[in-house]
């Protein structure tokens, strides 16, 4: 059974749609008080639809994907 993450939920949702959408992720990192933070922006068709920030890049990516999923699924 696949892991239930933000990225897997978003991918499953988009695969169920009847139109093609392009999903990209922009990743940046910053250091604050000796801790490295990741910020990931999830873009759907070039438009930012979610942002996540965390110490772990994978967690930030899933947070961004969750926000994008919430935005798209309310249509």
VMD Tcl script that draws the C-alpha trace (Angstrom):
set ca {
  {0.00 0.00 0.00}
  {1.45 3.40 -0.93}
  {2.37 5.83 1.79}
  {-0.30 8.46 2.49}
  {1.64 11.68 2.00}
  {0.78 15.06 0.59}
  {2.60 14.30 -2.65}
  {0.89 10.92 -3.09}
  {-2.56 12.44 -2.42}
  {-1.93 15.26 -4.89}
  {-0.62 12.86 -7.56}
  {-3.59 10.51 -7.13}
  {-6.03 13.42 -7.36}
  {-4.42 14.80 -10.51}
  {-4.33 11.36 -12.15}
  {-8.09 11.11 -11.61}
  {-8.73 14.37 -13.45}
  {-9.57 14.41 -17.14}
  {-7.05 17.13 -17.98}
  {-3.28 17.21 -17.97}
  {-1.59 19.36 -15.33}
  {2.09 20.02 -14.80}
  {3.32 19.81 -11.20}
  {6.69 21.30 -10.24}
  {8.38 21.94 -6.92}
  {10.80 24.80 -6.18}
  {13.08 24.10 -3.20}
  {15.14 26.63 -1.26}
  {16.97 26.42 2.03}
  {17.94 28.96 4.64}
  {19.95 28.76 7.84}
  {18.61 30.38 10.98}
  {20.31 29.96 14.36}
  {22.44 27.12 12.94}
  {19.38 25.19 11.75}
  {18.75 24.52 8.08}
  {15.16 25.12 7.01}
  {13.68 24.02 3.70}
  {10.93 25.90 1.92}
  {9.18 24.14 -0.93}
  {6.66 25.74 -3.28}
  {4.29 23.45 -5.19}
  {3.27 24.85 -8.56}
  {0.41 23.58 -10.70}
  {0.71 24.67 -14.33}
  {3.27 27.28 -13.25}
  {1.09 28.84 -10.53}
  {2.09 28.52 -6.86}
  {-0.65 26.60 -5.04}
  {1.10 25.55 -1.84}
  {4.11 26.31 0.34}
  {5.72 24.32 3.12}
  {8.64 25.04 5.46}
  {10.30 22.51 7.75}
  {13.66 21.22 8.91}
  {13.18 18.22 6.61}
  {12.86 18.79 2.86}
  {10.45 15.86 2.43}
  {8.13 17.23 5.11}
  {8.16 20.70 3.54}
  {7.35 19.15 0.14}
  {4.43 17.18 1.56}
  {3.10 20.30 3.30}
  {3.22 22.22 0.02}
  {1.51 19.35 -1.83}
  {-1.21 19.18 0.85}
  {-1.98 22.87 0.38}
  {-2.10 22.45 -3.40}
  {-4.40 19.44 -3.02}
  {-6.74 21.38 -0.71}
  {-6.86 24.27 -3.18}
  {-7.60 22.05 -6.18}
  {-10.06 19.70 -4.49}
  {-12.41 22.50 -3.41}
  {-13.19 23.33 -7.07}
}
mol new
graphics top color blue
foreach p $ca { graphics top sphere $p radius 0.5 }
foreach p [lrange $ca 0 end-1] q [lrange $ca 1 end] { graphics top cylinder $p $q radius 0.2 }
display resetview
